């Protein structure tokens, strides 16, 4: 129970990677706030996390809106007493060729993936500084490192912004005993990936299992991530064992991107 007596806020915690992170944090003893734009999804994850023994609070929040972000952080700190860890996981994308992307795509994706992560980070730091420290974990992507299979160029740019933000924030917040790190997931078996594989299989008239095998073939370890693989790294970065790690961006991708 490495996170006993720690309050952890996970954004985008209603499903997929975010839900896996929230449940892993609860398993490690954390008191939890699960935030999602979908209040029902947030409540579902919070209920599952609460069964592990500690309190889990569901918070409806739009992580592309600064007022909503501020309200989410204020409610977490007020109802749970403090904020020790934030995992900035909320994000959006769509599959598109570079020449088909629009200004609306840029605004929608950067609103959550870049602006949202910055103001979640800043808002959390405002609570953590008077407390004497904390941990910030940003969910970036190997898309931000040039992964050829990215969903689109705007998404890649937004995740590159998260990687750069992580490094600068670590340098400037270190004096306050705040660690800032990022995780760069590779291919992850979520509902989103499943829908993409289903669509691709229908387009090509081939089994979905072949579509997954095609995606996994370039991965040196020959398997895509489960959401729990990302969650395990998030728990480590929130734990006492990572107290001297900051400004780092870790690929969890089975070796797909070498650095």
Protein Blocks (a to p, Z undefined) as FASTA:
>chain_A
ZZgoiacddehklgcjllmmmmmmmmnopacddddfblklmmmmmmmmmmnopacddddd
dfkbfklmmmmmmmmmmmnopafbdcdfbccdddddfklpcfklmmmmmmmmmmmmmmmm
mmmmmmmmmnopacddddddfklnopakbfbfklmmmmmmmmmmmmmmmmmmmmnopacd
dddddddddfklmmmmmmmmmmnopafklmmmmmmmmpmnlpacdfklmmmmmmmmmpmk
lmmgghiacddehhmamZZ
